Amino acid sequence: MRAVAPDGALAATTAGLRLDDALRGFLAEQGAKRMGQQEIWRLVGGSMRLRLTAQAVASLPHAAADVEPTRAFLDLRTQQLADWFGRLATAVGRPHRQPPPPLEPPALDGGDPDAGGPGQPHGPPTIWLREHLHHLSEHLSELVAPAAHMAEVRRRPWWR
């Protein structure tokens, strides 16, 4: 476990609280909703999954990777997921003049740690990290349609 909170931990906690407040306000509002609750819950579930995965990974004991290719695999997979969630945040964030590019689940490359060989994870912390990243990545396709709809709704003026 870390002795010091990771960079951005306070910002992540604050964002989680703001999400909770915004969701409660949205559900309590009267009037027409431009997005279905199923879509909202998909996006909220995706953000909770990301936050809980980050907390679980932060609580893993720190151990240097036994093999450099294992570390390279985990670094690559983490960066691919971080980039994809960054694009998701841009898509559902503040609208810009240009529509956001289409969001597709990433083709996660960088070797298969289950196939053995140089990408094989070593040691319990490394295996747990790989499992957390795999669990996070297997649900990405569920977020694409709701995110695209939210981006479309946010681009429309509120009076329409």
MITI-628574 format. One record per residue (C-alpha): residue number from 1; x, y, z; residue in three letters. Coordinates in nm, 3 decimals, always signed. Layout:
! residues N
@n: NUM xx: X yy: Y zz: Z res: ala
...
! end
This chain:
! residues 160
@n: 1 xx: +0.000 yy: +0.000 zz: +0.000 res: met
@n: 2 xx: +0.118 yy: +0.351 zz: -0.074 res: arg
@n: 3 xx: +0.244 yy: +0.572 zz: +0.206 res: ala
@n: 4 xx: +0.134 yy: +0.884 zz: +0.016 res: val
@n: 5 xx: -0.183 yy: +0.938 zz: -0.186 res: ala
@n: 6 xx: -0.119 yy: +0.927 zz: -0.562 res: pro
@n: 7 xx: -0.114 yy: +1.246 zz: -0.767 res: asp
@n: 8 xx: -0.469 yy: +1.338 zz: -0.861 res: gly
@n: 9 xx: -0.632 yy: +1.141 zz: -0.576 res: ala
@n: 10 xx: -0.803 yy: +1.451 zz: -0.436 res: leu
@n: 11 xx: -0.923 yy: +1.557 zz: -0.781 res: ala
@n: 12 xx: -1.060 yy: +1.207 zz: -0.846 res: ala
@n: 13 xx: -1.245 yy: +1.202 zz: -0.514 res: thr
@n: 14 xx: -1.388 yy: +1.548 zz: -0.579 res: thr
@n: 15 xx: -1.500 yy: +1.444 zz: -0.929 res: ala
@n: 16 xx: -1.670 yy: +1.136 zz: -0.783 res: gly
@n: 17 xx: -1.861 yy: +1.351 zz: -0.534 res: leu
@n: 18 xx: -1.962 yy: +1.595 zz: -0.809 res: arg
@n: 19 xx: -2.083 yy: +1.303 zz: -1.022 res: leu
@n: 20 xx: -2.292 yy: +1.176 zz: -0.732 res: asp
@n: 21 xx: -2.446 yy: +1.521 zz: -0.674 res: asp
@n: 22 xx: -2.515 yy: +1.573 zz: -1.045 res: ala
@n: 23 xx: -2.678 yy: +1.231 zz: -1.078 res: leu
@n: 24 xx: -2.901 yy: +1.291 zz: -0.777 res: arg
@n: 25 xx: -3.003 yy: +1.631 zz: -0.916 res: gly
@n: 26 xx: -3.074 yy: +1.484 zz: -1.260 res: phe
@n: 27 xx: -3.293 yy: +1.208 zz: -1.119 res: leu
@n: 28 xx: -3.479 yy: +1.449 zz: -0.890 res: ala
@n: 29 xx: -3.558 yy: +1.700 zz: -1.167 res: glu
@n: 30 xx: -3.904 yy: +1.713 zz: -1.312 res: gln
@n: 31 xx: -3.946 yy: +1.754 zz: -1.684 res: gly
@n: 32 xx: -3.842 yy: +1.577 zz: -1.999 res: ala
@n: 33 xx: -3.515 yy: +1.390 zz: -1.998 res: lys
@n: 34 xx: -3.317 yy: +1.385 zz: -2.318 res: arg
@n: 35 xx: -3.135 yy: +1.068 zz: -2.219 res: met
@n: 36 xx: -3.276 yy: +0.746 zz: -2.085 res: gly
@n: 37 xx: -3.187 yy: +0.630 zz: -1.737 res: gln
@n: 38 xx: -3.031 yy: +0.310 zz: -1.877 res: gln
@n: 39 xx: -2.778 yy: +0.517 zz: -2.073 res: glu
@n: 40 xx: -2.703 yy: +0.736 zz: -1.774 res: ile
@n: 41 xx: -2.652 yy: +0.433 zz: -1.552 res: trp
@n: 42 xx: -2.417 yy: +0.275 zz: -1.809 res: arg
@n: 43 xx: -2.195 yy: +0.584 zz: -1.804 res: leu
@n: 44 xx: -2.211 yy: +0.616 zz: -1.426 res: val
@n: 45 xx: -2.131 yy: +0.246 zz: -1.390 res: gly
@n: 46 xx: -1.833 yy: +0.288 zz: -1.622 res: gly
@n: 47 xx: -1.699 yy: +0.578 zz: -1.419 res: ser
@n: 48 xx: -1.749 yy: +0.385 zz: -1.094 res: met
@n: 49 xx: -1.573 yy: +0.082 zz: -1.243 res: arg
@n: 50 xx: -1.280 yy: +0.304 zz: -1.341 res: leu
@n: 51 xx: -1.264 yy: +0.467 zz: -0.998 res: arg
@n: 52 xx: -1.289 yy: +0.136 zz: -0.809 res: leu
@n: 53 xx: -1.024 yy: -0.020 zz: -1.032 res: thr
@n: 54 xx: -0.793 yy: +0.274 zz: -0.964 res: ala
@n: 55 xx: -0.849 yy: +0.238 zz: -0.590 res: gln
@n: 56 xx: -0.786 yy: -0.137 zz: -0.604 res: ala
@n: 57 xx: -0.468 yy: -0.092 zz: -0.807 res: val
@n: 58 xx: -0.345 yy: +0.179 zz: -0.569 res: ala
@n: 59 xx: -0.390 yy: -0.062 zz: -0.277 res: ser
@n: 60 xx: -0.179 yy: -0.337 zz: -0.436 res: leu
@n: 61 xx: +0.161 yy: -0.384 zz: -0.277 res: pro
@n: 62 xx: +0.431 yy: -0.217 zz: -0.480 res: his
@n: 63 xx: +0.671 yy: -0.463 zz: -0.634 res: ala
@n: 64 xx: +0.911 yy: -0.412 zz: -0.918 res: ala
@n: 65 xx: +0.818 yy: -0.616 zz: -1.223 res: ala
@n: 66 xx: +1.011 yy: -0.942 zz: -1.228 res: asp
@n: 67 xx: +1.063 yy: -0.923 zz: -1.601 res: val
@n: 68 xx: +1.095 yy: -0.608 zz: -1.812 res: glu
@n: 69 xx: +0.855 yy: -0.730 zz: -2.088 res: pro
@n: 70 xx: +0.586 yy: -0.781 zz: -1.821 res: thr
@n: 71 xx: +0.628 yy: -0.424 zz: -1.706 res: arg
@n: 72 xx: +0.623 yy: -0.303 zz: -2.067 res: ala
@n: 73 xx: +0.300 yy: -0.497 zz: -2.130 res: phe
@n: 74 xx: +0.130 yy: -0.354 zz: -1.820 res: leu
@n: 75 xx: +0.250 yy: -0.001 zz: -1.898 res: asp
@n: 76 xx: +0.122 yy: -0.026 zz: -2.255 res: leu
@n: 77 xx: -0.217 yy: -0.166 zz: -2.149 res: arg
@n: 78 xx: -0.255 yy: +0.104 zz: -1.883 res: thr
@n: 79 xx: -0.169 yy: +0.378 zz: -2.133 res: gln
@n: 80 xx: -0.414 yy: +0.239 zz: -2.392 res: gln
@n: 81 xx: -0.695 yy: +0.239 zz: -2.135 res: leu
@n: 82 xx: -0.604 yy: +0.586 zz: -2.006 res: ala
@n: 83 xx: -0.603 yy: +0.725 zz: -2.362 res: asp
@n: 84 xx: -0.942 yy: +0.568 zz: -2.437 res: trp
@n: 85 xx: -1.102 yy: +0.705 zz: -2.119 res: phe
@n: 86 xx: -0.953 yy: +1.045 zz: -2.206 res: gly
@n: 87 xx: -1.127 yy: +1.032 zz: -2.545 res: arg
@n: 88 xx: -1.450 yy: +0.926 zz: -2.371 res: leu
@n: 89 xx: -1.424 yy: +1.224 zz: -2.135 res: ala
@n: 90 xx: -1.367 yy: +1.457 zz: -2.430 res: thr
@n: 91 xx: -1.671 yy: +1.314 zz: -2.611 res: ala
@n: 92 xx: -1.911 yy: +1.363 zz: -2.319 res: val
@n: 93 xx: -1.748 yy: +1.682 zz: -2.191 res: gly
@n: 94 xx: -1.807 yy: +2.043 zz: -2.285 res: arg
@n: 95 xx: -1.921 yy: +2.061 zz: -2.648 res: pro
@n: 96 xx: -1.691 yy: +2.219 zz: -2.904 res: his
@n: 97 xx: -1.759 yy: +2.351 zz: -3.252 res: arg
@n: 98 xx: -1.656 yy: +2.024 zz: -3.413 res: gln
@n: 99 xx: -1.834 yy: +1.703 zz: -3.317 res: pro
@n: 100 xx: -1.614 yy: +1.460 zz: -3.129 res: pro
@n: 101 xx: -1.459 yy: +1.182 zz: -3.335 res: pro
@n: 102 xx: -1.641 yy: +0.848 zz: -3.322 res: pro
@n: 103 xx: -1.555 yy: +0.650 zz: -3.014 res: leu
@n: 104 xx: -1.464 yy: +0.286 zz: -3.062 res: glu
@n: 105 xx: -1.335 yy: +0.044 zz: -2.800 res: pro
@n: 106 xx: -0.959 yy: +0.022 zz: -2.840 res: pro
@n: 107 xx: -0.791 yy: -0.274 zz: -3.001 res: ala
@n: 108 xx: -0.580 yy: -0.358 zz: -2.701 res: leu
@n: 109 xx: -0.249 yy: -0.479 zz: -2.828 res: asp
@n: 110 xx: +0.088 yy: -0.540 zz: -2.675 res: gly
@n: 111 xx: +0.090 yy: -0.916 zz: -2.635 res: gly
@n: 112 xx: -0.121 yy: -1.170 zz: -2.456 res: asp
@n: 113 xx: -0.001 yy: -1.240 zz: -2.104 res: pro
@n: 114 xx: -0.200 yy: -1.566 zz: -2.099 res: asp
@n: 115 xx: -0.005 yy: -1.706 zz: -2.393 res: ala
@n: 116 xx: +0.314 yy: -1.743 zz: -2.191 res: gly
@n: 117 xx: +0.647 yy: -1.617 zz: -2.309 res: gly
@n: 118 xx: +0.788 yy: -1.270 zz: -2.249 res: pro
@n: 119 xx: +0.455 yy: -1.103 zz: -2.162 res: gly
@n: 120 xx: +0.372 yy: -1.356 zz: -1.890 res: gln
@n: 121 xx: +0.286 yy: -1.181 zz: -1.560 res: pro
@n: 122 xx: +0.501 yy: -1.278 zz: -1.263 res: his
@n: 123 xx: +0.412 yy: -1.256 zz: -0.898 res: gly
@n: 124 xx: +0.075 yy: -1.195 zz: -0.730 res: pro
@n: 125 xx: +0.074 yy: -0.812 zz: -0.752 res: pro
@n: 126 xx: +0.146 yy: -0.826 zz: -1.125 res: thr
@n: 127 xx: -0.124 yy: -1.089 zz: -1.183 res: ile
@n: 128 xx: -0.378 yy: -0.884 zz: -0.987 res: trp
@n: 129 xx: -0.289 yy: -0.571 zz: -1.181 res: leu
@n: 130 xx: -0.336 yy: -0.756 zz: -1.509 res: arg
@n: 131 xx: -0.674 yy: -0.888 zz: -1.391 res: glu
@n: 132 xx: -0.792 yy: -0.542 zz: -1.287 res: his
@n: 133 xx: -0.695 yy: -0.398 zz: -1.625 res: leu
@n: 134 xx: -0.863 yy: -0.687 zz: -1.807 res: his
@n: 135 xx: -1.185 yy: -0.643 zz: -1.609 res: his
@n: 136 xx: -1.186 yy: -0.272 zz: -1.688 res: leu
@n: 137 xx: -1.125 yy: -0.328 zz: -2.059 res: ser
@n: 138 xx: -1.393 yy: -0.594 zz: -2.111 res: glu
@n: 139 xx: -1.676 yy: -0.344 zz: -2.050 res: his
@n: 140 xx: -1.560 yy: -0.060 zz: -2.277 res: leu
@n: 141 xx: -1.796 yy: -0.142 zz: -2.565 res: ser
@n: 142 xx: -2.096 yy: -0.091 zz: -2.333 res: glu
@n: 143 xx: -2.002 yy: +0.276 zz: -2.295 res: leu
@n: 144 xx: -1.974 yy: +0.370 zz: -2.663 res: val
@n: 145 xx: -2.345 yy: +0.415 zz: -2.752 res: ala
@n: 146 xx: -2.442 yy: +0.604 zz: -2.434 res: pro
@n: 147 xx: -2.138 yy: +0.832 zz: -2.469 res: ala
@n: 148 xx: -2.223 yy: +0.907 zz: -2.833 res: ala
@n: 149 xx: -2.583 yy: +0.988 zz: -2.738 res: his
@n: 150 xx: -2.471 yy: +1.213 zz: -2.452 res: met
@n: 151 xx: -2.231 yy: +1.396 zz: -2.684 res: ala
@n: 152 xx: -2.516 yy: +1.450 zz: -2.931 res: glu
@n: 153 xx: -2.754 yy: +1.574 zz: -2.659 res: val
@n: 154 xx: -2.493 yy: +1.813 zz: -2.517 res: arg
@n: 155 xx: -2.439 yy: +1.968 zz: -2.860 res: arg
@n: 156 xx: -2.808 yy: +2.059 zz: -2.895 res: arg
@n: 157 xx: -2.916 yy: +2.394 zz: -2.750 res: pro
@n: 158 xx: -3.110 yy: +2.355 zz: -2.426 res: trp
@n: 159 xx: -3.420 yy: +2.522 zz: -2.572 res: trp
@n: 160 xx: -3.470 yy: +2.252 zz: -2.839 res: arg
! end
